[in-house]
Amino acid sequence: MSASSPAPSVGGCQCGAVRFAVAEPPCIVYVCHCRKCRKQSASAFGISVIVPRAALQVTQGTPAHWSCAGDSGRIFDSAFCPTCGTRLWHAGEGNATISIKGGSLDEPPTLEDAVHIWVSRKLPGVIIPDGARQFPEEPDDD
């Protein structure tokens, strides 16, 4: 692999039953403050690493899937580990991209240039860095 080609990102669930590789760098990283991401991550926000759908390859195990509606009302197919329940990624029907859950990556993504979305629903006390791009809901660009 040449110096100009980054090594693939790798990740997986908490128990190690499902592993994956992502062959391309992120298109964008979102910090999402919507209710679904807060609930899914059991935290103040979720981190979504957006990559081309074709860049994701499952390298071990078989994730389970279920569908749910996001705060936008759009339906998302969500992949998770059938053993430990860790959410791994989700994608909207017909999307060319997939949203890898940032916490499932072995090397977490940097949040320096992350775009904050659904800030209309962020928890009180969560501070968005000065100068960070942000949207009250979600941007129209996917």
GIWODA-V546586 format. One record per residue. PHI is phi as a letter, one per 30 degrees, with the letter a starting at -180 (999 if undefined). PSI is psi as a letter, one per 20 degrees, with the letter a starting at -180 (none if undefined). BURIAL is 1 if it has 24 or more other ideal C-beta (glycine too) atoms within 12 Angstrom, else 0. Layout:
phi=PHI psi=PSI burial=BURIAL
phi=PHI psi=PSI burial=BURIAL
This chain:
phi=999 psi=p burial=0
phi=d psi=r burial=0
phi=d psi=h burial=0
phi=d psi=i burial=0
phi=c psi=o burial=0
phi=d psi=q burial=0
phi=d psi=q burial=0
phi=d psi=q burial=0
phi=d psi=q burial=1
phi=b psi=q burial=0
phi=a psi=a burial=1
phi=l psi=a burial=1
phi=d psi=r burial=1
phi=d psi=h burial=0
phi=d psi=i burial=0
phi=i psi=j burial=0
phi=d psi=h burial=0
phi=c psi=p burial=1
phi=b psi=q burial=1
phi=b psi=r burial=1
phi=b psi=q burial=0
phi=b psi=o burial=1
phi=d psi=i burial=0
phi=b psi=q burial=0
phi=d psi=r burial=0
phi=d psi=q burial=1
phi=d psi=h burial=1
phi=a psi=q burial=1
phi=b psi=p burial=1
phi=c psi=q burial=1
phi=c psi=o burial=1
phi=c psi=p burial=1
phi=c psi=j burial=1
phi=d psi=r burial=1
phi=d psi=h burial=0
phi=d psi=g burial=1
phi=d psi=h burial=1
phi=d psi=g burial=0
phi=d psi=g burial=0
phi=d psi=h burial=1
phi=d psi=i burial=0
phi=h psi=l burial=0
phi=b psi=a burial=0
phi=d psi=i burial=1
phi=a psi=r burial=1
phi=c psi=q burial=1
phi=c psi=p burial=1
phi=c psi=p burial=1
phi=c psi=o burial=1
phi=d psi=p burial=1
phi=b psi=q burial=1
phi=e psi=p burial=0
phi=e psi=h burial=1
phi=d psi=i burial=0
phi=d psi=i burial=1
phi=d psi=p burial=1
phi=b psi=p burial=0
phi=d psi=p burial=1
phi=c psi=i burial=0
phi=a psi=p burial=0
phi=i psi=a burial=0
phi=b psi=o burial=0
phi=d psi=q burial=1
phi=c psi=r burial=0
phi=b psi=q burial=0
phi=a psi=q burial=0
phi=c psi=q burial=0
phi=a psi=q burial=1
phi=c psi=p burial=0
phi=d psi=r burial=1
phi=e psi=h burial=1
phi=d psi=i burial=0
phi=j psi=i burial=0
phi=d psi=q burial=0
phi=d psi=p burial=0
phi=b psi=p burial=1
phi=d psi=p burial=1
phi=c psi=p burial=1
phi=c psi=p burial=1
phi=b psi=r burial=1
phi=d psi=p burial=1
phi=d psi=i burial=0
phi=c psi=g burial=0
phi=c psi=i burial=0
phi=i psi=j burial=0
phi=d psi=p burial=1
phi=d psi=p burial=1
phi=c psi=g burial=1
phi=a psi=r burial=1
phi=a psi=r burial=1
phi=a psi=q burial=1
phi=d psi=q burial=1
phi=e psi=p burial=0
phi=i psi=i burial=0
phi=d psi=q burial=0
phi=d psi=i burial=0
phi=c psi=r burial=1
phi=b psi=q burial=1
phi=c psi=o burial=1
phi=d psi=p burial=1
phi=d psi=p burial=1
phi=e psi=h burial=1
phi=d psi=i burial=1
phi=d psi=i burial=1
phi=d psi=q burial=1
phi=d psi=g burial=0
phi=c psi=o burial=0
phi=d psi=q burial=0
phi=d psi=q burial=1
phi=d psi=q burial=0
phi=c psi=j burial=0
phi=e psi=g burial=0
phi=c psi=j burial=0
phi=d psi=q burial=1
phi=c psi=p burial=1
phi=c psi=p burial=1
phi=b psi=r burial=1
phi=h psi=k burial=1
phi=d psi=i burial=1
phi=d psi=i burial=0
phi=c psi=j burial=1
phi=d psi=q burial=1
phi=d psi=q burial=0
phi=e psi=p burial=0
phi=j psi=i burial=0
phi=d psi=p burial=0
phi=c psi=p burial=0
phi=d psi=p burial=1
phi=e psi=q burial=0
phi=e psi=p burial=0
phi=i psi=i burial=0
phi=d psi=p burial=0
phi=d psi=q burial=0
phi=a psi=q burial=1
phi=b psi=q burial=1
phi=d psi=h burial=0
phi=b psi=c burial=0
phi=c psi=q burial=1
phi=d psi=r burial=0
phi=d psi=j burial=0
phi=c psi=k burial=0
phi=b psi=none burial=1
